[in-house]
Amino acid sequence: MEGWIKLYRKFSEWEWFNISEMVHLFIYLLLNANHEDGKWRGIEIKRGQILTGLHSLNEKTGISIRSIRTCLDRLQNTKEIDRQTTNKYSLITICNYESYQCNGITNDKQPDKQLTSKRQTTDKQTTTNKKEENNNNEKNDKNIPPTFDEFKSYALENNPSVNLESLELKYKAWVENNWRDGNNKKIVNWKTKLLNTLPYLKTKDNGFNRQHSGRHEKNVNAMWD
């Protein structure tokens, strides 16, 4: 028998799930129910139905006939199945049969490879989207003008000895100039700009940071424009 069914993960929350014979029998019925309308010896068997009997179910599942009777009664009471019984056979109908199919598709021969391919494509797209979202968030974080606390925190993280008064003056100068530097050039990435500016700001001992030796004093003064 070809084809397949689908089970939701919530199947594990089914009220009969902790009784192995109930699970065994119900899945057997799902797997063996007709996936299209048909007839057998003049008996009409519709999609989602299975024509069977106690002895046949016992032979196919290995479950005792007594347990099968109990399981079928339970399944019928909780509306998983419906039964029409004669002295020769039982016609069992799986209630909500379509919910165990793939979006109601009647062709059960869709290749597993195709499903795997779709799943991989979806996973890849999701990963790409998340990566792009993270990159955008990081980019936006650098482009959005910071509060002074954010500005100060980032400065101290990279240069703990920076003079806070000097740092605040630089922040206010950029804010008042609508986040443009002394050359009236738009500050696109404030973090990069701040890192490049830190060596020219005063330190806590009121001296200038001489990380870049050989720089003339006029270059330092130019950074305050």
C-alpha positions as a Markdown table, in Angstrom:
| # | Residue | x | y | z |
|---|---|---|---|---|
| 1 | Met | 0.0 | 0.0 | 0.0 |
| 2 | Glu | 1.4 | 3.3 | -1.1 |
| 3 | Gly | 0.8 | 6.8 | 0.3 |
| 4 | Trp | 1.2 | 8.4 | 3.7 |
| 5 | Ile | -0.7 | 10.2 | 6.5 |
| 6 | Lys | 0.2 | 13.1 | 8.7 |
| 7 | Leu | 0.1 | 13.3 | 12.5 |
| 8 | Tyr | 0.3 | 16.5 | 14.4 |
| 9 | Arg | 2.7 | 16.6 | 17.3 |
| 10 | Lys | -0.3 | 17.3 | 19.5 |
| 11 | Phe | -1.2 | 13.7 | 18.9 |
| 12 | Ser | 0.9 | 13.0 | 22.0 |
| 13 | Glu | -1.7 | 14.9 | 24.0 |
| 14 | Trp | -4.5 | 12.6 | 22.9 |
| 15 | Glu | -6.5 | 11.3 | 25.8 |
| 16 | Trp | -5.8 | 7.6 | 24.8 |
| 17 | Phe | -2.1 | 8.2 | 24.0 |
| 18 | Asn | -0.8 | 6.5 | 27.2 |
| 19 | Ile | -2.6 | 3.2 | 26.2 |
| 20 | Ser | -0.3 | 1.6 | 23.6 |
| 21 | Glu | -3.1 | -0.7 | 22.2 |
| 22 | Met | -5.3 | 2.3 | 21.5 |
| 23 | Val | -2.5 | 4.1 | 19.6 |
| 24 | His | -1.6 | 0.9 | 17.8 |
| 25 | Leu | -5.1 | 0.2 | 16.6 |
| 26 | Phe | -6.0 | 3.7 | 15.7 |
| 27 | Ile | -2.8 | 4.2 | 13.6 |
| 28 | Tyr | -3.5 | 0.9 | 11.9 |
| 29 | Leu | -7.0 | 2.1 | 11.0 |
| 30 | Leu | -5.6 | 5.4 | 9.7 |
| 31 | Leu | -3.0 | 3.7 | 7.5 |
| 32 | Asn | -5.4 | 1.1 | 6.1 |
| 33 | Ala | -8.5 | 3.3 | 5.5 |
| 34 | Asn | -9.4 | 3.8 | 1.8 |
| 35 | His | -7.8 | 6.9 | 0.4 |
| 36 | Glu | -10.4 | 7.0 | -2.4 |
| 37 | Asp | -14.0 | 5.7 | -2.9 |
| 38 | Gly | -14.3 | 2.1 | -4.0 |
| 39 | Lys | -16.3 | -1.1 | -3.7 |
| 40 | Trp | -15.6 | -4.7 | -2.5 |
| 41 | Arg | -18.0 | -7.5 | -3.3 |
| 42 | Gly | -20.8 | -5.0 | -3.9 |
| 43 | Ile | -20.1 | -3.1 | -0.6 |
| 44 | Glu | -19.4 | 0.6 | -1.1 |
| 45 | Ile | -16.4 | 1.7 | 0.8 |
| 46 | Lys | -15.8 | 5.5 | 0.8 |
| 47 | Arg | -12.7 | 7.5 | 1.3 |
| 48 | Gly | -11.7 | 7.3 | 5.0 |
| 49 | Gln | -13.5 | 4.0 | 5.6 |
| 50 | Ile | -12.1 | 0.5 | 6.2 |
| 51 | Leu | -14.0 | -2.8 | 5.9 |
| 52 | Thr | -12.7 | -5.2 | 8.4 |
| 53 | Gly | -13.6 | -7.6 | 11.3 |
| 54 | Leu | -12.3 | -8.5 | 14.8 |
| 55 | His | -10.4 | -11.6 | 13.6 |
| 56 | Ser | -8.7 | -9.6 | 10.8 |
| 57 | Leu | -7.7 | -6.8 | 13.1 |
| 58 | Asn | -6.4 | -9.4 | 15.6 |
| 59 | Glu | -4.3 | -11.0 | 12.8 |
| 60 | Lys | -3.0 | -7.7 | 11.5 |
| 61 | Thr | -2.2 | -6.0 | 14.8 |
| 62 | Gly | -1.5 | -8.8 | 17.2 |
| 63 | Ile | -3.9 | -7.2 | 19.7 |
| 64 | Ser | -6.3 | -9.6 | 21.4 |
| 65 | Ile | -9.9 | -9.7 | 20.2 |
| 66 | Arg | -11.1 | -8.7 | 23.7 |
| 67 | Ser | -8.8 | -5.7 | 23.7 |
| 68 | Ile | -9.9 | -4.8 | 20.1 |
| 69 | Arg | -13.5 | -4.7 | 21.2 |
| 70 | Thr | -12.7 | -2.4 | 24.1 |
| 71 | Cys | -10.5 | -0.1 | 21.9 |
| 72 | Leu | -13.2 | 0.2 | 19.2 |
| 73 | Asp | -15.8 | 1.1 | 21.8 |
| 74 | Arg | -13.5 | 3.8 | 23.2 |
| 75 | Leu | -12.7 | 5.2 | 19.8 |
| 76 | Gln | -16.4 | 5.3 | 18.9 |
| 77 | Asn | -17.4 | 6.9 | 22.3 |
| 78 | Thr | -14.8 | 9.7 | 21.8 |
| 79 | Lys | -15.8 | 10.3 | 18.2 |
| 80 | Glu | -12.6 | 9.1 | 16.5 |
| 81 | Ile | -14.5 | 6.5 | 14.5 |
| 82 | Asp | -18.0 | 5.4 | 13.6 |
| 83 | Arg | -19.0 | 1.8 | 13.0 |
| 84 | Gln | -21.6 | -0.1 | 11.0 |
| 85 | Thr | -21.5 | -3.7 | 12.2 |
| 86 | Thr | -23.0 | -6.9 | 10.8 |
| 87 | Asn | -22.5 | -10.5 | 11.7 |
| 88 | Lys | -19.9 | -10.7 | 8.9 |
| 89 | Tyr | -17.9 | -7.5 | 9.0 |
| 90 | Ser | -17.6 | -4.0 | 10.4 |
| 91 | Leu | -17.4 | -0.9 | 8.2 |
| 92 | Ile | -15.4 | 1.6 | 10.2 |
| 93 | Thr | -15.3 | 5.3 | 9.3 |
| 94 | Ile | -12.5 | 7.5 | 10.4 |
| 95 | Cys | -14.1 | 10.7 | 11.7 |
| 96 | Asn | -12.3 | 13.9 | 10.4 |
| 97 | Tyr | -10.3 | 11.7 | 8.0 |
| 98 | Glu | -9.2 | 14.7 | 5.9 |
| 99 | Ser | -7.4 | 16.3 | 8.9 |
| 100 | Tyr | -4.9 | 13.4 | 8.7 |
| 101 | Gln | -4.1 | 14.1 | 5.0 |
| 102 | Cys | -1.8 | 16.7 | 3.6 |
| 103 | Asn | -4.1 | 19.8 | 3.3 |
| 104 | Gly | -6.8 | 17.7 | 1.8 |
| 105 | Ile | -4.7 | 16.4 | -1.1 |
| 106 | Thr | -6.2 | 13.2 | -2.5 |
| 107 | Asn | -3.1 | 12.1 | -4.4 |
| 108 | Asp | -1.2 | 10.3 | -1.7 |
| 109 | Lys | 1.8 | 9.6 | -4.0 |
| 110 | Gln | 3.7 | 12.9 | -3.6 |
| 111 | Pro | 7.4 | 12.0 | -3.4 |
| 112 | Asp | 9.1 | 12.3 | -0.1 |
| 113 | Lys | 12.1 | 13.9 | -1.9 |
| 114 | Gln | 9.8 | 16.8 | -3.0 |
| 115 | Leu | 8.6 | 17.3 | 0.6 |
| 116 | Thr | 12.2 | 17.2 | 1.9 |
| 117 | Ser | 13.2 | 19.7 | -0.8 |
| 118 | Lys | 10.4 | 22.1 | 0.2 |
| 119 | Arg | 11.3 | 21.8 | 3.9 |
| 120 | Gln | 15.0 | 22.5 | 3.2 |
| 121 | Thr | 14.1 | 25.5 | 1.0 |
| 122 | Thr | 11.8 | 26.9 | 3.8 |
| 123 | Asp | 14.5 | 26.3 | 6.4 |
| 124 | Lys | 17.1 | 28.0 | 4.3 |
| 125 | Gln | 14.9 | 31.0 | 3.6 |
| 126 | Thr | 14.1 | 31.3 | 7.3 |
| 127 | Thr | 17.8 | 31.3 | 8.1 |
| 128 | Thr | 18.5 | 33.9 | 5.4 |
| 129 | Asn | 15.7 | 36.1 | 6.7 |
| 130 | Lys | 17.0 | 35.9 | 10.2 |
| 131 | Lys | 20.5 | 36.7 | 9.1 |
| 132 | Glu | 19.3 | 39.7 | 7.1 |
| 133 | Glu | 17.2 | 40.9 | 10.0 |
| 134 | Asn | 20.2 | 40.6 | 12.4 |
| 135 | Asn | 22.4 | 42.6 | 10.0 |
| 136 | Asn | 19.7 | 45.2 | 9.5 |
| 137 | Asn | 19.3 | 45.5 | 13.3 |
| 138 | Glu | 23.0 | 45.9 | 13.8 |
| 139 | Lys | 23.2 | 48.5 | 11.0 |
| 140 | Asn | 20.3 | 50.4 | 12.3 |
| 141 | Asp | 21.8 | 50.4 | 15.8 |
| 142 | Lys | 24.9 | 52.1 | 14.4 |
| 143 | Asn | 22.9 | 54.6 | 12.3 |
| 144 | Ile | 20.4 | 55.8 | 14.9 |
| 145 | Pro | 21.8 | 58.7 | 17.0 |
| 146 | Pro | 22.4 | 57.5 | 20.5 |
| 147 | Thr | 21.5 | 59.0 | 23.9 |
| 148 | Phe | 24.4 | 60.4 | 25.8 |
| 149 | Asp | 24.3 | 57.4 | 28.2 |
| 150 | Glu | 24.8 | 55.1 | 25.2 |
| 151 | Phe | 27.4 | 57.3 | 23.8 |
| 152 | Lys | 29.3 | 57.5 | 27.1 |
| 153 | Ser | 29.0 | 53.7 | 27.7 |
| 154 | Tyr | 30.4 | 52.9 | 24.3 |
| 155 | Ala | 33.3 | 55.4 | 24.8 |
| 156 | Leu | 34.2 | 54.1 | 28.2 |
| 157 | Glu | 34.1 | 50.5 | 27.0 |
| 158 | Asn | 36.7 | 51.4 | 24.4 |
| 159 | Asn | 38.7 | 54.0 | 26.3 |
| 160 | Pro | 38.1 | 53.9 | 30.1 |
| 161 | Ser | 40.4 | 56.9 | 30.7 |
| 162 | Val | 38.5 | 59.3 | 28.5 |
| 163 | Asn | 37.6 | 62.6 | 30.1 |
| 164 | Leu | 33.8 | 62.7 | 30.5 |
| 165 | Glu | 33.5 | 66.5 | 30.3 |
| 166 | Ser | 35.4 | 66.4 | 27.0 |
| 167 | Leu | 33.3 | 63.5 | 25.8 |
| 168 | Glu | 30.0 | 65.4 | 26.6 |
| 169 | Leu | 31.2 | 68.5 | 24.7 |
| 170 | Lys | 31.9 | 66.3 | 21.7 |
| 171 | Tyr | 28.5 | 64.7 | 21.9 |
| 172 | Lys | 26.7 | 68.1 | 22.2 |
| 173 | Ala | 28.7 | 69.4 | 19.3 |
| 174 | Trp | 27.5 | 66.6 | 17.0 |
| 175 | Val | 23.9 | 66.8 | 18.2 |
| 176 | Glu | 23.8 | 70.6 | 17.6 |
| 177 | Asn | 25.3 | 70.1 | 14.2 |
| 178 | Asn | 22.6 | 67.5 | 13.4 |
| 179 | Trp | 25.1 | 64.6 | 13.6 |
| 180 | Arg | 27.6 | 66.2 | 11.2 |
| 181 | Asp | 31.3 | 66.4 | 11.9 |
| 182 | Gly | 33.6 | 69.5 | 11.8 |
| 183 | Asn | 33.8 | 69.2 | 8.0 |
| 184 | Asn | 29.9 | 69.2 | 7.8 |
| 185 | Lys | 30.1 | 65.6 | 6.7 |
| 186 | Lys | 27.1 | 63.4 | 7.8 |
| 187 | Ile | 28.0 | 60.9 | 10.5 |
| 188 | Val | 26.7 | 57.6 | 9.1 |
| 189 | Asn | 28.1 | 55.3 | 11.8 |
| 190 | Trp | 28.4 | 57.0 | 15.1 |
| 191 | Lys | 30.3 | 54.1 | 16.7 |
| 192 | Thr | 33.0 | 54.1 | 14.1 |
| 193 | Lys | 33.2 | 57.9 | 14.2 |
| 194 | Leu | 33.5 | 57.9 | 18.0 |
| 195 | Leu | 36.3 | 55.2 | 17.9 |
| 196 | Asn | 38.3 | 57.4 | 15.5 |
| 197 | Thr | 37.7 | 60.5 | 17.7 |
| 198 | Leu | 38.5 | 59.0 | 21.1 |
| 199 | Pro | 42.3 | 59.3 | 20.6 |
| 200 | Tyr | 42.0 | 63.0 | 20.3 |
| 201 | Leu | 39.8 | 63.7 | 23.4 |
| 202 | Lys | 41.2 | 64.6 | 26.8 |
| 203 | Thr | 41.8 | 61.9 | 29.3 |
| 204 | Lys | 40.9 | 61.9 | 33.0 |
| 205 | Asp | 44.2 | 63.5 | 34.0 |
| 206 | Asn | 43.2 | 66.4 | 31.6 |
| 207 | Gly | 46.0 | 65.5 | 29.2 |
| 208 | Phe | 45.4 | 64.4 | 25.6 |
| 209 | Asn | 45.4 | 60.8 | 24.6 |
| 210 | Arg | 48.6 | 60.2 | 22.6 |
| 211 | Gln | 47.7 | 56.8 | 21.1 |
| 212 | His | 48.8 | 58.1 | 17.7 |
| 213 | Ser | 52.3 | 59.6 | 18.1 |
| 214 | Gly | 53.6 | 62.1 | 15.6 |
| 215 | Arg | 50.2 | 63.9 | 15.3 |
| 216 | His | 50.5 | 67.6 | 15.4 |
| 217 | Glu | 48.5 | 69.7 | 18.0 |
| 218 | Lys | 46.6 | 71.4 | 15.2 |
| 219 | Asn | 45.1 | 68.1 | 14.1 |
| 220 | Val | 43.7 | 67.7 | 17.6 |
| 221 | Asn | 42.2 | 71.2 | 17.6 |
| 222 | Ala | 40.7 | 70.5 | 14.2 |
| 223 | Met | 38.6 | 67.6 | 15.7 |
| 224 | Trp | 36.7 | 70.2 | 17.8 |
| 225 | Asp | 35.3 | 72.0 | 14.8 |
